[in-house]
Each structure stands twice: as structure tokens, then as C-alpha cells.
Amino acid sequence: MSHMRDSLIFWLLLLALAPMSLPGQAKSPTEFMGRAPGTDFELAGWETIGGWFDQFGENTPTAMTLNVGTSTEGRPVRICVISSKENLANLDRIKEISKAIADPRDLSPAMAESLVTEAVPVVFVSCNMHSTEIAAAEWSMTLAWDLGTSDAEVWKQVRDEVVTVIIPTVNPDGLDRVVNWYRRIEGTPYEDAYLPELYQLYAGHDNNRDWFALSLEETKIVTRMLYKEWFPTIYWDVHQQGSLRERMFVPPFRDPLNPNLHPLTISGIGALGSRAMLDMTAAGFTGISSGVSYDMWWNGGNRNVPVRHNIIGILSEAASANLASPIWIDPSDLIAPRGIETGYAPSNRFPAPWPGGWWRVGDIHRYTTSLGESLLGSVAREPETWVRNSLRVARDVVQKGRDEAPRYWLIQPGQRDANAVSRILTILDSQGVEMFVAQEDFEGDGRPYSAGTLILPREQPYGSFLKDLFEVQRYPDGPAPYDVAGWTLPLLFGIDRVEILQSMNVAMKKPDDLEVLTAALSRTPENSEVFAQLGEDHFKATQLDLHGTQWVREIMKAWGKGQQVILHGGRKLQGVSKNPTVLTVSAEKTEPEKNSVPQFSAKYVYAAPPRVGVYAPYVASKDEGWLRWVLDHYEIPFKRIRNEQIRAGRLEDFIDVLIIPDISERVIRDGRKPGSVFPELAGGLSPEGVIHLESFVQRGGRLICCGRSTDFAVDQFNLPLVEATQGTEELPALSCPGSILRTLPVEQEVGPWTHLLPEMVSIFHSGSRAWHVADTAEEHQPEVISLLEYPRSEILLSGYAKNTATIAGASTWVTSRVGDGRLHLFGFRPHYRSWPHGNFELLMRAIFFKH
């Protein structure tokens, strides 16, 4: 009895000492999960993290949790707003002031000064953009708890002086995929195995490349909050990187610096980062770097686009563990931060190297908390300074647009692809860019333009963003860029735009409706009513205009109504003025009109769209995801085709077209190494799959290869092509990591694929292929037809490219008939990251036109 009584007393004392939540009081993350955030071998999914934030917002007077949208796969996207009770009660006024400071054109000096004094800076903290960079999702709970409840002076001051908006995960779908995968592999021989699927449905890691194109639901949600609702002062993007270099990167960034960025914004980024390095080093943290790896050149990342909207954009990159599994890093394996040439040793940019040892997810939490304390503390100590700087930058941007050329960009009526026009207008509107429509004919730089022209003035608060998106990029001299160097959006979208240098005097007004504006700026389709003879019967039909991609939507709509579609790639037919011919056929028979009845063979008539397959190995491919995005964008049904389906043979039983995205030949043939992952995910096509794929083409299937997968096709089908980008003994290899190049369509006597394309097609080159076609093929080699070629000169349009003479005259889209089937090889990726909208019609022609 005495032993039992002592045990009872012990447990009662333990419970009394343990932190317990009272009714109506929020639970800490540790109480809620039954463990501390950042525990080895443990990861929380979105239901747990989101559930914690819900109860935290409900039961904490200094916090509110809001549902701000729905993810791609249907999960709620949440934010948590944390500040003092007084600030939260006054939140609408704080947001109103932030909006006025972001656009100060109507503010008198006295009013501006009054608003600066009254303003409360808004800081966004964006977590878990990349789902395998897993630590920040749970860490966001720690930040919210400290910020909302701690009595420590720094957190109290931040509550009083700052409104902090935490996005616990930008990608809740991916968080759950990674957590579920980790729970499957943890404790197995496959604990190092990577996911077999993208963690964002379409983009995977490329979800941080979507911030100017706005193709993903999550990107649209955050963009709306930034430029339509909150207008924050500072945006902190929390990331992880590889394991062997610095423990944490903080700004300043390395060169080159994009000249469109305001020096005060860049100085503010550097000041916050430098103060963080000082504070963290003083607190005993080692392995912190700055001025390495990450630059401020390109547009399109989660912290890059806000900077072009006059927001302080901070990036942090912590070294990764193996998801939640600890890793041992031997000192001899450590590598200097990128850009430091003196080895793994103290440097001005890396003053206190980490010595090596165990690295855990909990260490990431500790480093990130210290960084957050420094960043938010710096803002809280001088809130007026940061607000005043924001006002100054916005005013300067507007003034620069008034005083400096270029001053406007124009988009004239008559654009070839209404879908591209609609998309670019939506992007500009969502990003807060002001647009106007000319109400009269006018002159710009001495040339006439018509009423109805879209006018984009640089003289506006987001004029720097507009300029950066619409101008041609010229990458500065020096080392080659790491990634993207050119991104001129009209070139990517196939939209003609005019740059105006001088001021204009024209009556203009903001558009009332973007759909109406899209129609006004787009070429009116020249569809025509004709008759079609199918066998002995005659039908009314509509011949579709093949400019752009509207015809794709029309034929998909026709199939949806149960109509037939004629896809004819032959020469000119009686009563049909264009070649090739696409007709939607009425279901009702009719009497023909004299001399206007083209007759079609049954092989040109389709009662349903071609059955499209997308090759999807168990090595997750971002390019495969973006290809699916384009097909979904046009509502084209498709199946994902796995290795085992191809190895089973007779693909033609369930698909007509197979598209292999940018996947290496090794992955296609061999896949993942046996023993590195669960057996059902290992291996590639293997010889039997390759043989069946070849048979599929021989029997009439169409195979479309993009980027690196063309290496497989050239090799397997023995095509008479010589890869050009790697150079020769006389010509050096092309250097072009990511830029926009000029190509020319080749009009052929056979095939419909390039008919009615524009004279010039801009493509995005990133690790792309190009070929010289042999003048004469050997007897056993298929004939190859060139459809798209690089010109002899002036190849680079925007970005960076060295040694372009190496690909002058080379082909980058070719086709070949093999047996009864056909190959299409795109050396580039016509669907790359959803950016090159102007190339989508090339892919559509390869999919739909067989003959």
C-alpha cells in the first residue's frame, strides 16, 4: 500500500508540474502532438498541423487562423495572423494603410507622413514551399506559439509592433505526400529512397518557378494575398538545401543583381541578413553563410517576384537532414558554400564553419527559430523605418516610370491565340499591374496605333515588375547563369508587343471585363461553313481556323457533343480553302451544295479524340507534370503509362499517342536501381518494354519525345540525326542554361504540322537538343523531315547564350515515319514549366495530326 501511495503522489506531482491547457486555452504544439516539433523520425501531416493552427487561432487572443483557399488536390490552405490584440482588432485599418503605402500616388506629403506614423509593418513567413524541405511545416507551429504566447521581450515587442502572417505550408498536398512516403520508408532498407511521384501534382520542385506564370492554385492564392489584400512590407521564404555545405544561408545574395530592383530594397535585404548572421553567430550558431549560391537576377521565384513589387524578399536555406532521419556528416565530407574558392574554411562570407557531426531536423528548427527572432526583432525595433522605406521605393518606381524610357508597352488587336491573350491578361491583373485600353487612334514614337490597343504604362507602383516581365533580358558579362536568364513573357506566349520610349497623349481607360478585352485583342477566327461527304452521306461542317490553339478547344467541344471531327493533312480539297483541314461535323445529314462537297476517307474521321498516353516512370519527372498541366488546360483526356504497362505489350489496344517528356535515356531503359527502392518501383522499360514500344510505332502508333527523351528515340529507331549542341572539333559547345531562342518553321510538301505557323517561333532552351539531319540516310534508316530550325544568325532573343553558331541551321523539331506510325522529336520542351504558351500549338499539332 505504501508503494502504491508513493507512486500516486509521484504522478500527481508530475501532472501538477507539467504544462497543461485550461479549457478555452490553446494547446502548445507539444501538448497537441504528444511530442515536440522537430523530433527525430517523426513527421506531422496537414491534418495535424492544420488542426493545431485551428485550435490555436480559436483560443489565442493574439492569433487568428484563416482559410484562404483550396489547394490543387482540394486541401484547405491556411494562414495564421499573429499580433497584439489591439492590432488584430484594427487589422482592416492596418491593411488599408499598407495598400495606400504600396500605391502612394494619391497621398499628399502630410497624409503620407501621417500614414507612416500610424502604419504597422506586415511580415509574411512562407513555409514548406518545397515539401521535401520538411522541417518548416512543423517549425511554423513553434514560431506561432512563441510569437503568440511568449513573454520574452523580443516576442512581446514583435507582437506590439508587427503583424506576422504565417503560411504553415504553401503546398499542403505535397506535405501529406512526403509524410506518407516517409512513414512507409522509415525503418526499412529504403529510408534513403526518394518519392516516386511529384509532391505537387503538376510541378514538384518547380512550384517555386511559377510565381510569374501563376499556373498552380497555391501560387494564385498567395499572389492574391500579396498584391490584392495584404501588401506586406517583408516576405520571408523558408527553405532547405543540400546537407554538405553551410548549415544556413542568409542574405545578402550573390551577383548578378537585376537592374530593375530598387537599391533601397536590396540594401534592406542585406541589412536584415547581415544582422541575422551577427545575432546568430553571437548566439553560438556556426556554419552560416551569405553572399553565396543564390542571386537576384531572375524573375519567378517565391521571394523574387515580391522584390519586384517593392517588398523586402528574404530567402533562408537550412541544411537538410534525411527528412526526419538524422544524418552523420564526417568533417572530411563538408564542402565550402558555392562561390567560395578557398575551401571549407573561415571566409568573409562564411566566418564560422560548422565542425561536422550529427545533423537533425531539430537542428533545422533551432537555426530557423534563431533567424526568425533576429529578422522579426529587427523589424520590431524600427517599424517606422521599414514602412518609410517601402513608401520611398513605391514613389521612386512610379517616378522612374514617368521619367525614363521605356514608358509603355502595347498589345495590339489581332493576336493569333486568344487563349494566350486571356492567360497573359489574367497574370497581369492578378499581379496588380494596371492596364488601359486606348479610346482613340494615337501615335507612339511617331507610329500610328488604333483604338482598342492595350496600353501598359510603366508609371505605376508595380512598374518595375511590368518592365522586368516585358523587356528583353540581357544577362551581364561574367560566369554563365546557373538557371534561367531570360523570361520575356510576350515572347514566351507568342504575343506581339511594342515597346514605347516617349510619352504619349492618348485617352484611355481601365478595362471593365477581361473576357471582353481578350476577344477584342485576339484575331477573329476565320471559321467557315462547308459540307463534308462521308461515304454516300453529306453533312454540314465547320472548317476551323488553325491559328493558335482555339481549334483544339473547338474539336474537344465537338467530341463532347458526340460530333465527329475530320483531321485531314492532305493537299487542297474542293470547297476547302486551307490546308491542313480540321472540320467539326454536324450529326444531321443534309443535301450538298453544288461544287462545295469535299469527300473524306474514313481514316480521316474521328468520333473521339486520340487516346493519349503520358509516360510516367517511377522517377518523378517535373516535365511529365507540366505536360499533364497543358493537357488538362485544354481538357484533353490522357492516361499515365507506367513501365509495366509497356512491358505487357500491345499498347495500341488502349492508346494511339504516347508522349515521353524530358526523361533521360538511362531512366527510360533502366529506371531505378533494384535494391534502392521497393521492388515494384524498380527498373525501367527493360528490353521487352523497348521492343513493345517499337512495335507500337510500327503498327501505327505515334510517339512524341521531348528534350532528353529524344536521345532514346534517335538511338532506338536509328534516325540519321547528329546532335549539334555539344559542338564539334571546330565549333565549341552551346552554353545556354535557360533562355529564349529564335526558330523558323519549315513548310513541307508532306504533312500539316507547320502550316499557318508564324514566321518566327520563340522557344525556351534549357538543356535542349538540336540536330543536323543527314542529307542522305542509309537504306535501313527512316527518312527524317525537319519542321523547326534555328536561323543562321540572331538566334538569342532574351537571356544568355554563348556559341550559338554551333546550332545555326540545326533542327529542333523533326518528324519521321516508322512503319505505319510516326515519331515527333522536340529537342526543346514545348510545355516547359507552362511558360512557353506560344509553343503549345506545336505540341497539339503533333498530337492530333497523324497524316
Secondary structure, 3 states (H helix, E strand, C coil): CHHHHHHHHHHHHHHHHCCCCCCCCCCCHHHHHCCCCCCCCCCCCHHHHHHHHHHHHHHCCCEEEEEEEECCCCCEEEEEEECCHHHHHCHHHHHHHHHHHHCHHHCCHHHHHHHHHHCCCEEEEECCCCCCCCHHHHHHHHHHHHHHHCCCHHHHHHHHHCEEEEECCCCHHHHHHHHHHHHHHCCCCCCCCCCCCCCCCCCHHHHHHCCCCCCCHHHHHHHHHHHHHHCCCEEEEEEEECCCCCCEECCCCEEEECCCCCHHHHHHHHHHHHHHHHHHHHCCCCCEECCCCCEECCCCCCCHHHHCCCCEEEEEEEECCECCECEEECHHHCCCCCCCCCCCCCECCECCCCCCEEECHHHHHHHHHHHHHHHHHHHHHCHHHHHHHHHHHHHHHHHHHHHCCCCEEEECCCECCHHHHHHHHHHHHHCCCCCEEECCCEEECCEEECCCCEEEECCCCCHHHHHHHHCCCECCCCCCCCCCCCCCHHHHHCCCCEEECCCCCCCEECCCCHHHHHHHHECCCCCEEEEEEECCEEEEEEECCCCCCHHHHHHHHHHHCCCEEEEECCCCECCECCCCEEEEEEEEECCCCCCCCCEECHHHEECCCCCEEEECCCCCCHHHHHHHHHHHHCCCCEEEECHHHHHCCCHHHCCCEEEECCCCHHHHHHCECCCCCCHHHCECCHHHHHHHHHHHHHCCCEEEEECCHHHHHHHHCCCCEEECCCCCCCCCCCECCCEEEEEEECCCCCCCCCCCCCCCEEEEECCCCCEEECCCCCCCCCCEEEEEECCCCCCEEEECCECHHHHCCCEEEEEEEECCEEEEEECCCCCHHHCCHHHHHHHHHHHHCCC
